[in-house]
Amino acid sequence: MDSIQAADWQLILNPASGNFKHKRKAVLEALKQMRIPFQEHSTSTAGVAFRLVQEAIALGNTKILACGGDGTVHEVINGILGQTQCPVSDVSLAYIPCGSANDWARTLGISEDPLQAVKAIKTGNYFRHDIGRVIGEESESPFYFANVLGVGFDAQVAQRTNARRKPGQRIHYRWQILRNLSGFQTPEIRLILDGQEVYQGPAFSVAVGIGKYNGNGMTPCPDAVPDDGYFDVTIFTNPSKWDVLSKSGRLYSGDFFDLDFVRFFRGQSIQIDSNQKVLVEADGESRGQLPIRIEVLHRHIKCLTQLKNKDL
């Protein structure tokens, strides 16, 4: 791990991201072209980005620039929110997407062109973004997510895909759906929203969205707004395998409101539990299993992007 030194931006690079090897040179050239001073750090294994962020902030460096995929952003955000050296509001986060999916970048309107992404830093515009705070039954400390948390089939796909994935390998998400569908048994869950039980029954997959997108452009939460102080919750109750295969394309268009196996909810605090083992993922990263409790932290982190909070 590189030692942290004073610099305007601490650039956290993830060489294992799905599109990084094709973009590294362009990223560094864009930063130099736009005259943004930075100190470069590369991650080697899971958890390194988290530690680099916490070390940087402990030394007074509060400008963090993540370059990688959704998993890199997830680690960086957890590093920012998990530290106690300074208020989260003192930390600035910027992002250059270099992953296979870049779903968080879609929500924020951050270009996959490195130069355009870097130009967003130069605007000086801060978007105040909601965060999900999650506590598991056996967790000693919470974890956080900025995009979508998934329960059930979605989490199984994430777990198995991440376990098999080689560094730098691009992920083909529709193929991952196909290869994981066989043998999956839909569990029973209970959903409590703002203190009221709103659903109990089968849940093939549950998406809790701050952002709209996951799975490389799927839109499980098409009405989600990342700064409105609410989670959008979509439950795919018990679709047949044929439903999953024939209608999964509608997830990309967001046109699935009429499907009889879909339920929609909105709220600020969520509890999901089950008597079965049900996996959980957040921002594409495996995060244990149910039960979990989630609360929204309204406009809790500030991101440099061209997207603007409408009432600020």
C-alpha positions in Angstrom: 0.0 0.0 0.0 1.3 3.5 -0.9 1.9 5.9 1.9 -0.6 8.8 2.0 0.9 12.2 1.4 -0.7 15.7 1.2 -2.4 16.2 -2.2 -5.6 17.8 -3.3 -7.2 14.5 -4.4 -6.5 11.0 -3.3 -7.1 8.9 -6.4 -8.1 5.3 -5.5 -7.7 3.1 -8.5 -9.0 -0.5 -8.7 -7.0 -2.4 -11.4 -9.4 -5.4 -11.1 -12.4 -3.3 -12.4 -13.9 -4.7 -15.5 -12.9 -1.9 -17.9 -9.9 -0.4 -16.0 -7.0 -1.7 -18.2 -8.6 0.1 -21.2 -9.0 3.4 -19.4 -6.1 3.9 -17.0 -4.0 5.9 -19.4 -7.0 8.1 -20.4 -7.9 8.7 -16.7 -4.4 9.9 -15.8 -4.2 12.1 -18.9 -7.6 13.6 -18.2 -6.6 14.6 -14.7 -3.3 16.1 -15.9 -5.1 17.9 -18.8 -7.6 19.5 -16.4 -4.8 20.3 -14.0 -6.2 18.4 -11.0 -3.5 17.5 -8.6 -3.7 14.0 -7.2 -1.8 11.2 -5.5 -2.4 7.8 -7.0 -3.1 4.6 -5.0 -3.9 1.2 -6.5 -5.9 -1.4 -4.6 -4.8 -5.0 -4.7 -7.5 -6.9 -2.8 -10.9 -6.4 -1.4 -10.9 -4.0 1.6 -7.9 -1.9 0.5 -9.9 1.0 -0.9 -11.8 1.1 2.4 -8.5 1.3 4.4 -6.9 3.8 2.0 -9.8 6.2 2.4 -9.8 6.0 6.2 -6.0 6.5 6.3 -6.3 9.5 4.0 -9.0 11.2 6.0 -7.1 10.5 9.3 -4.2 12.5 7.7 -6.5 15.4 6.8 -7.0 14.6 3.2 -10.8 14.9 2.6 -10.9 14.9 -1.3 -11.5 11.3 -2.4 -11.5 10.4 -6.1 -12.7 6.8 -6.8 -11.8 5.1 -10.1 -13.3 1.7 -10.6 -16.7 0.0 -10.6 -19.7 0.0 -8.3 -17.8 -2.2 -5.9 -15.0 0.3 -5.6 -17.5 3.1 -4.9 -19.1 0.9 -2.3 -15.8 0.4 -0.4 -15.0 4.1 -0.7 -18.3 5.2 0.7 -18.1 2.8 3.5 -14.6 4.1 4.3 -15.9 7.7 4.4 -18.9 6.9 6.5 -17.1 4.5 8.8 -14.4 6.9 9.9 -14.7 9.2 12.9 -11.9 11.7 12.2 -14.2 14.4 10.7 -17.8 15.0 9.8 -18.9 13.3 6.6 -20.0 16.7 5.3 -16.3 17.7 5.2 -15.4 15.0 2.7 -15.8 15.4 -1.1 -16.3 12.4 -3.3 -15.7 12.3 -7.0 -15.9 9.3 -9.3 -14.5 8.1 -12.7 -16.4 5.0 -13.7 -14.2 2.1 -15.0 -16.3 -1.0 -14.1 -18.4 -3.5 -16.0 -21.7 -1.9 -15.0 -21.2 1.6 -13.6 -24.8 1.7 -12.4 -24.2 4.4 -9.8 -22.7 6.6 -12.5 -25.9 6.2 -14.5 -27.9 7.7 -11.6 -25.6 10.6 -11.2 -25.1 11.3 -14.9 -21.4 10.7 -14.8 -19.9 10.0 -18.2 -17.9 6.8 -18.8 -15.6 9.0 -20.9 -12.8 9.8 -18.4 -12.3 13.4 -19.7 -16.0 14.2 -19.3 -16.0 12.6 -15.9 -13.1 14.7 -14.8 -14.7 17.8 -16.1 -17.5 17.2 -13.6 -14.9 17.7 -10.9 -14.0 21.1 -12.3 -17.6 22.3 -12.1 -17.4 22.5 -8.3 -21.0 21.4 -8.1 -21.8 19.2 -5.1 -24.8 16.9 -5.2 -26.0 15.9 -1.7 -26.8 12.2 -2.0 -28.9 9.9 0.2 -27.2 6.9 1.9 -28.7 3.7 3.2 -27.4 2.6 6.7 -27.8 -1.2 7.2 -27.5 -3.2 10.4 -27.6 -7.0 10.4 -28.6 -9.2 13.3 -25.0 -10.2 14.0 -23.3 -7.0 12.9 -21.3 -5.1 15.4 -21.2 -2.0 13.1 -23.4 -0.9 10.2 -22.5 -0.8 6.5 -23.7 1.7 3.9 -24.9 1.7 0.3 -25.5 4.5 -2.2 -27.3 2.7 -5.0 -29.3 -0.5 -4.7 -29.5 -3.2 -2.0 -30.7 -6.6 -3.2 -32.2 -9.6 -1.3 -32.7 -13.1 -2.6 -31.9 -14.1 -6.2 -30.1 -10.9 -6.9 -27.8 -11.4 -4.0 -27.1 -15.0 -5.0 -26.1 -13.9 -8.4 -23.8 -11.3 -6.9 -22.2 -13.8 -4.5 -21.5 -16.4 -7.1 -20.4 -14.0 -9.8 -17.9 -12.3 -7.5 -16.5 -15.6 -6.3 -15.8 -16.8 -9.8 -14.8 -13.5 -11.3 -11.1 -13.0 -12.4 -9.4 -9.6 -12.0 -10.3 -7.3 -14.9 -13.0 -9.7 -16.2 -16.1 -8.0 -17.6 -19.5 -9.3 -16.4 -22.3 -10.3 -18.7 -25.3 -10.0 -16.4 -27.9 -11.7 -18.5 -25.7 -14.8 -18.7 -25.3 -14.7 -14.9 -29.1 -14.7 -14.5 -29.3 -17.8 -16.7 -26.6 -19.8 -15.0 -27.9 -19.0 -11.5 -31.6 -19.6 -12.1 -31.5 -23.4 -12.0 -32.1 -24.7 -8.5 -33.0 -21.4 -6.9 -35.8 -21.7 -4.4 -37.9 -18.6 -3.7 -37.8 -17.8 0.0 -40.5 -16.3 2.2 -39.8 -12.9 3.7 -41.5 -10.2 5.9 -41.2 -6.5 5.0 -41.8 -3.9 7.7 -41.9 -0.3 6.3 -41.8 2.7 8.7 -43.0 0.5 11.5 -45.9 -1.2 9.6 -45.8 -4.7 8.1 -46.7 -4.2 4.4 -45.8 -7.6 3.0 -45.3 -11.2 4.0 -44.9 -13.9 1.4 -42.6 -15.2 -1.4 -39.8 -12.9 -2.6 -37.8 -14.2 -5.5 -35.9 -10.8 -5.3 -36.2 -7.6 -3.4 -34.5 -4.3 -4.5 -34.2 -1.4 -2.1 -33.2 1.6 -4.2 -31.7 5.0 -3.6 -30.7 4.8 -7.3 -32.6 3.3 -10.2 -30.1 0.9 -11.7 -28.2 -2.3 -11.1 -27.0 -5.3 -13.1 -25.6 -3.1 -15.9 -28.6 -0.9 -16.6 -31.5 -2.9 -15.2 -34.0 -0.5 -13.5 -35.5 -2.4 -10.6 -36.4 0.9 -8.9 -37.5 3.1 -11.9 -38.9 5.9 -9.8 -36.1 6.2 -7.3 -34.6 9.6 -6.7 -31.2 9.7 -4.9 -31.9 12.8 -2.8 -35.6 12.6 -1.8 -35.1 11.0 1.6 -37.0 7.8 0.6 -36.2 4.2 -0.4 -38.0 2.7 -3.3 -38.7 -1.0 -2.7 -39.6 -3.4 -5.4 -40.5 -7.0 -4.6 -40.6 -9.7 -7.4 -42.8 -12.1 -5.5 -42.8 -15.5 -7.2 -42.2 -15.4 -11.0 -41.9 -18.6 -12.9 -38.6 -19.4 -14.5 -40.2 -18.7 -17.8 -41.3 -15.2 -16.5 -37.7 -14.5 -15.5 -36.3 -15.6 -18.8 -38.9 -14.0 -21.1 -39.5 -10.7 -19.2 -36.2 -9.8 -17.7 -35.6 -7.5 -20.7 -38.4 -5.3 -19.3 -36.2 -4.5 -16.3 -33.8 -2.6 -18.6 -36.6 -0.4 -20.0 -38.3 0.0 -16.6 -41.6 -1.1 -18.2 -42.8 -3.7 -15.8 -45.4 -1.9 -13.6 -48.2 -4.2 -15.0 -46.6 -7.5 -14.1 -48.7 -9.3 -11.5 -45.7 -10.7 -9.6 -44.3 -7.2 -8.8 -45.0 -5.1 -5.7 -43.9 -1.5 -5.1 -43.4 0.4 -1.8 -41.7 3.5 -0.5 -40.4 4.4 3.0 -37.6 5.7 5.1 -37.0 2.8 7.5 -37.1 -0.8 6.5 -36.9 -4.2 8.2 -36.6 -7.4 6.2 -36.5 -10.8 7.9 -37.1 -14.5 7.1 -37.0 -17.9 8.7 -34.8 -19.1 5.9 -31.2 -18.3 4.8 -31.6 -15.4 2.4 -28.6 -13.6 1.0 -28.1 -9.8 0.9 -26.0 -7.7 -1.5 -25.4 -4.0 -1.6 -24.0 -2.1 -4.7 -23.2 -5.5 -6.1 -21.1 -6.6 -3.1 -22.2 -9.6 -0.9 -23.3 -8.4 2.5 -24.4 -11.4 4.6 -28.0 -12.5 5.0 -31.3 -11.5 6.5 -32.5 -10.2 8.9 -31.5 -6.5 8.3 -32.7 -3.1 9.3 -32.2 -0.1 7.0 -32.6 3.6 7.5 -32.1 6.5 5.1 -29.5 9.2 5.8 -30.9 12.1 3.9 -28.5 14.0 1.7 -25.7 12.6 3.8 -22.7 12.6 1.4 -21.6 15.2 -1.2 -20.6 14.1 -4.6 -19.0 16.2 -7.4 -21.2 15.8 -10.4 -23.2 17.9 -12.8 -26.5 16.6 -11.3 -28.0 19.2 -9.0 -30.3 19.0 -6.0 -33.4 20.8 -7.2 -34.2 22.8 -4.1 -30.6 24.0 -3.3 
